[in-house]
Amino acid sequence: MLELTATAVFVGYIIYLRYYADQRTNAEKEAEQLQEGIALYTSGQFGQALDYFNRTLVNRPRSAVAYLYRARCYRAMGNSSAALADLSQGKSYDDTIADLHLESGQIHAEQQDYKAAFLDFDKAIFHSHGEQAEPFRYRGLARRHLGEEAEAQQDIARAAQIEQQKQTQPSSTPTAKATFFDRKLALNAGLTLMISLILLYIIKKSTVIHWPYLWAAMSAVGIGFVEPRKGWVLALFQVFVILLGYYVIVGPSESSTHREVETFSLFGSVGLTFAGSLIGSVLKKAQV
């Protein structure tokens, strides 16, 4: 039974790393894998880029990002109908990519289909979480053609505001991105150490597994909530502290019966630490 618990914790940890430590979207991961073709497109080599994405879609027929860039190649080469078809296909596989909607909206605007363009730009704003200027600007232009002048001015003003905010950020942003182990993480690491020691004490003293599990789950959710992007480091730290403390400092119980309870409490707390920190991270991001 102990071996099964340890295996479950290990598998859970692999899943944890897959979905938490690497927090890029599927589209961002796809784009990284398709850098060769994207570089061809951005350098204006549309024919070669088109060939690249044709080959890619043979092997990866559900790649929304490949459809996006093949559509951009078609559009650059003057084939808007083929571009719209690819964009529609890309949306069918991943409707959350804002650029798919932005690109199709631009084509509809060029065709003077402003109602369709408005809907596309509206979705682009939604899926970009209102953080990109371009969808607002284009939606404002579409609204202007639809006779919604007041709303158009609001969208264009919002686009200008986003651009201005981005222009004022570069001076401070690089430093923030370069420093992973910052003061906040250090303070939270100290808090995690205290929480881990309490958890270790509960594991040693509790005669049932419920109390260690409850404390491990609650504390781990807190870890993920206070550090939604770096919480996995604190979770690893907590696991390291309780394992080191149990096996090196305090040692297993001399009683075989209580030792079994301790072992299940220990490994169960490890699994709950990973799961709880992931849940806390998701809750924090949902709140934002």
N, C-alpha and C positions, 0 to 999 in steps of 0.2 A: 504493500500500500504506500509506503514511503517513497519507493522508486517511482510509482505512478504520480505522486504529488510533485516530486522533483521534476519529472518529465513535463508535467502540465505547466509548471512555473517556467521552465526553459522555453517551451513552445510559446507561452504567453509573452515572454520577453522578446522573442524574435518578432512576433506580431506587433508588440509595443514599439520596437525600434522602427519597424516598417511604416507604421502609421502615425507615429508621434515625433520621433527624433528627426525624420525627414518630413517636414511640413509643407513641401512644395505641392502645388496642385498637379493633377495628372497632365494638364496642358503644359505646365512648366517643365515637367519631366520629359514629355514628348518633344518639346521645342529643343531641349538640350541634346536629345538624341538625333535631331534633324538639323543640327547646326550647319552641316556641309551644304545642304540645299538652301537653307535660309541665307547663308552667306552669298550663294550664287544669286539669289533673288535681290538682296539688298545692294549688291554690286552692279545690278542692271543686266546680268546675264540671264535673261528671262527664258530663252530657249533651252539652255543647259539646266536651268532650275526646273523647268517644266519636265524635262526628261528624268531628272532626279526624283521628282515627286510622283511621276508615273510609275517608276520602278518601286518606289516606296509603297505605294498603294496596292501594288500586286502582292507584296509580302505582308502589308499591314492594312488591310482594307477597311478597318474601323478607326483609323487615325484621323481624328477631327482636325488636328493641327496640320497634317499633310494636305487635307482637303482645303483648309484655309489658304495655305501658301500656293497650292496649285491654282486656286481661284484667283489669287492675286497675280499670278503669272498670266492667266488667261485675260484678266482685266487689263494688265499692262500691254498685252498684245492685241487688245481691241475686241476680244471675244466676251462680251458681257453676259450673254445667255449661258455660255459654258461656265462662267464664273458663278453666276447665280445658282446654277444646278449643283456645283460643288459646295457652295456655301450651305445650301439646303441640306445636302447629304451630310456635311460636317455637323450641322445642328442636330441632325437625327441621332448622332452618336454622342455628342456632348453639347448640350444647349447652353451650358454655363460660360462658354468662352465669349467674352464681350466683343472681341475683334471680329468674330463671325457675323454678329449683328451689325456692328459698325460698318463693315465692308459692304454687306448687302444693302444697308441703308443708304450708303453713298451711291451705289449703283441705281437704286430706285430714285434717288434725288436727281441723278443725271438724266434719268428717263422721265422726269417730271411727275413721278408717281409719289407725291408728297405724303399721302396718307400712309402708304406702305413704309415709306422712309421714316416717318415719325414713329411708327410702331417699332421698327428696328432700332432706332436711336434710343427709344425709351427702354428697350430690353438691354441695350449696351450699357446704359447708365445703371440699370439694376444690377447687372452681373459684374460690373466694375466697382460696385458699392459706392458709386458717386464720387470716386477718387480721381477720375480722368477728365481732362478738360474737353477733349475732342467730341465725345458723345453729346455733351451739353451744348457745345457750339453748333454742331450739326442739327441737333434737335431744335435749337433756337431758329436756325435758318429754315427748317421745315415748317415750323410754326408760323414764321413770317409769311411763307407762301400760302399757308392755310388761313391767313387773316387773323392769327392770334398774336397781335403785336405786343401786348403787355407781357404775356407768357414768354414770347420770344426774347424780349429784352432781359427778363429774369434769367433765362438759360444762358444767354451770351455773357451776362454779368457774372454768373456763377463760373463759367469757363475761365473768364479773366481772373477771377479770384483764386481759382485752383492753380493757374499758371503763376500768379504772383506768389502764392504760398510756396510753390516748388522752387522758385528763384531765390527765396530767402532761406531755404533749408540747407543747401549744399555745404555752407560753411561749418554747420554743426553736425550734419548727418554722417559724414565719413568717420569722424571720431567715434560716434556712438556705435556704428556698425563694426568698427575695428576692435572695440573693446568688448570681448565676450564676458570675461570675469570682472564685472564692475562691482561697485560698492553695494548696490542693491542685492546682487547675487551673493556676495560675501555675508551680508547681514542675514539673508534668508538661509544661508548654509549654517550659520550659528544657531538659528532657530530650529533648523532641521536636526542638528546635532542634539539639542535638548529634547526634541520630540522623540528622536530615536532612542535615547537613553531611557526615557519614560516607557517607550514601547518594550524595550529589553527587560525593564523591571517588571512590567505586566506579564510578559511571557514567562518569566521565572516564577512569579508569585501566583498566577492564576491557575486554578485547578480545572478550568474549562477553556475551550478555544474561543468562546464568543467575545470575551473582553479584549484580547489581543487583536482579533479580527476587526472589531468595531473601532478601536483606536487607530489601527493601521489604515483602515479605509478612510476615516475622517481626516486624519493628518495628511494622507496622500492627496485627497481632494484639495485640501488647503494648499499643498505644495504646487499642484498644477494651476490653482487659481491665482496665486501670487506671482508665479513665473510661468505664464502660458507658453512661452517659447523655450525657456531654459529649464523647465521643471524636470525634464528627464535626467538632467545632471544631478539635481537634488534627490531625485528618486534613487538613482544609483548610489549616491552618498549615503542615504538612509539604509539601503540594503547592505552596503559595505559595513556600516557601523554596527548594525544588529548582528550580522554574521560574525564579524570580528569579535565583538563583545561577547557573543554567546560561546563561540568555540575556543577563543584564546584567553579571555579575561575571566568570565564567571564560570564557564564550563557547564556541561550537561548535568542534569539532576542525577544523583546516585540511585534514586528509586527508578526501577525500570518502567513502572506504570506512569509516573509523572514525567519521565524522560520522553515517553511517547507523546504525551500531551504537549510538552514543550516543543518537540520536533514538528508536530503538525501546526502548532501556533507559529513557529518560526517560519516555516516554508510557506504557510498560508499568508502570513504577513508580507512576505516578499512579493508574492503574486498580487496581493491587494495594493501594495505600494505602487507597482507599475500601473495596474488598472485604475486605481484612484487618481493618480496624477494625470493620467490621460483624460479621465472624466472631468477633472477640475479645469484642465486646459480648454476642453470643449465648452464648458459652461462659461468660462471667462470670455472666450471669443464670441459666443452667442450673445453675451451681454453687450459686448462692444458693437 
